[in-house]
Amino acid sequence: MKILVFGQLTDIIGQHEYVMESIDEMKVSSLRQQLLNNYPALLGKKYLIAVNKKMADDNAKIEATDEIALLPPFSGG
Amino acid sequence: MIDSKRYHRQIILPQFGMQAQEKLAHSSVLVVGAGGLGCPALQYMAAAGIGRLGIVDGDSISLSNLHRQILFGEADLGKSKAVVAAERLTLLNSAMHLDVYHQMLDHGACLQLFPQYDIVMDCTDNFATRYMINDACVLLQKPLIWGAVSQYQGQVATFNVAADNGLRSCNYRHLFAQPPLEQEVANCAEGGVLGMLPGVVGSMMALELVKLVTGVGRPTLNAITTWDALHNVYMTFDIDASTDLAACLPKDTDAFMQTDYQYLCGTRQLSENEIDIETLDAADEFLLVDVRGLDEMPAIDSHRCVRIPLPGLHDQLPNLKDQKVVFICQSGKRSLQAVDAMKVQFPSAVCYSLRGGVNGLIENNKMILQYE
């Protein structure tokens, strides 16, 4: 699945877009866990997960073909 | 009377016309923050013929502002942002009514100023003020145009707009129900920013305003638009506005006034009159004086704690002046008043206000609290 990375999360993940190998359907909460396993610096960081351009809660299901976006809060002005 | 020559090039736009121009002339907007976002937003709104603009900013202009805060020049260093912005905007459009508020926005100013305008625009630069503005807009039923930047990216949305059925579109708490603590966001307090970035995002906010006021096109409702300047990616994400936020929004103006946004965001420094929960927890020499009303829950169950409601505190101060006292209230505001009262009467008394109050004790699971 394609992962789009926004804001300063790109500093942690190291790229603004990448493809994550995923076997089959999973929940948003398991994606969050998997991202944390891959990038431990995400620990304690606040961000939203959008699935196909819709903000998704932890129980939402994700399929391998979905486009995922990771969106942290911005405050600068 | 609309100067149709002046606005000719927007009036002749398809769908726009004199009708849209008149709507702009009759609208009023309060812009909080005359910085990187506020400058371009104000400039384009003034140029477009908005009837009335309010500008709130307590800051003064510094040299490092000039690369992005394009209403200001070298001769303005040290002057008030709100005052200078208003001067420039008057030169641009003398028919417009301008209100200048050279002050930092606080709770009271939200409640006093927001009702005087049709729409509020958040051009500030920190989470504490942003959550305060969001909550005040929800409470006062004001539409809020919101924009923020981080390095090479921006986010824009229009919040809290009434639909035909009376329901309000989503607000910022539908995205992040609770304010992020400092450690939960990558450090950006001193983050760099390219001037064009807030330039574009502030212009997008002014455009949201024009769309919202005129009904031409569609503002970003129940969604947030993100723009990545480095990779030319522009995307809109839908937000579910059905989530019930009753538990995290202040329920009335009293609750709003009591909400300490700096504390919730973990960004408030302790003042010399304050003590934090960790320090209090490690020390046992303090007498705790709970200054809340007797009916306020939960009670603090400790032999070190007495309850003296704030209205009756004055008479008891002579009995407290020789002890080390920590005043406690629900959120840490009334307890600061208690410290002030003590210091006025007994300047050498040792007393502090517990930052965060009982709300903080609940969050930190400190002390035994009784709910009846």
Contacts between the chains, C-beta under 8 A, distances in Angstrom:
chain1	res1	chain2	res2	distance
A	4	B	233	7.7
A	4	B	235	7.8
A	6	B	153	6.3
A	6	B	226	6.1
A	6	B	228	7.1
A	7	B	150	4.9
A	7	B	151	7.4
A	7	B	153	5.9
A	7	B	186	7.2
A	8	B	150	6.3
A	8	B	151	6.7
A	8	B	185	7.6
A	8	B	186	3.3
A	8	B	187	7.9
A	8	B	188	6.3
A	8	B	191	7.9
A	9	B	186	7.1
A	11	B	186	6.3
A	12	B	186	7.2
A	16	B	228	7.0
A	16	B	230	7.7
A	16	B	231	5.9
A	16	B	233	8.0
A	17	B	231	7.8
A	44	B	183	6.2
A	44	B	184	6.0
A	45	B	184	6.0
A	45	B	185	7.1
A	45	B	186	6.8
A	46	B	176	6.6
A	46	B	180	4.5
A	46	B	184	4.1
A	46	B	185	6.2
A	48	B	175	6.4
A	48	B	176	7.4
A	50	B	237	4.7
A	53	B	235	6.6
A	53	B	236	6.8
A	53	B	237	5.2
A	53	B	238	6.4
A	54	B	237	6.7
A	54	B	238	4.5
A	54	B	240	7.7
A	55	B	175	7.1
A	55	B	237	5.8
A	55	B	238	6.7
A	55	B	239	5.1
A	55	B	240	6.4
A	57	B	240	7.9
A	69	B	235	7.3
A	69	B	237	6.7
A	71	B	224	7.9
A	71	B	226	6.9
A	71	B	237	7.0
A	72	B	150	7.7
A	72	B	185	6.3
A	72	B	186	6.9
A	73	B	127	7.2
A	73	B	148	8.0
A	73	B	175	7.3
A	73	B	176	5.2
A	73	B	180	5.4
A	73	B	185	6.1
A	74	B	148	3.8
A	74	B	149	6.2
A	74	B	150	4.3
A	74	B	153	7.2
A	74	B	154	7.3
A	74	B	155	5.0
A	75	B	125	6.5
A	75	B	126	5.6
A	75	B	127	4.8
A	75	B	130	6.1
A	75	B	148	5.6
A	75	B	150	7.6
A	75	B	185	7.4
A	75	B	188	7.1
A	76	B	36	7.7
A	76	B	125	5.6
A	76	B	148	5.9
A	76	B	149	4.4
A	76	B	150	5.2
A	76	B	188	6.1
A	76	B	191	6.2
A	76	B	193	6.3
A	76	B	198	7.7
A	77	B	33	5.6
A	77	B	35	5.5
A	77	B	36	5.7
A	77	B	37	4.6
A	77	B	38	7.4
A	77	B	123	5.4
A	77	B	124	5.3
A	77	B	125	3.7
A	77	B	147	7.5
A	77	B	148	6.3
A	77	B	149	6.6
A	77	B	198	6.7
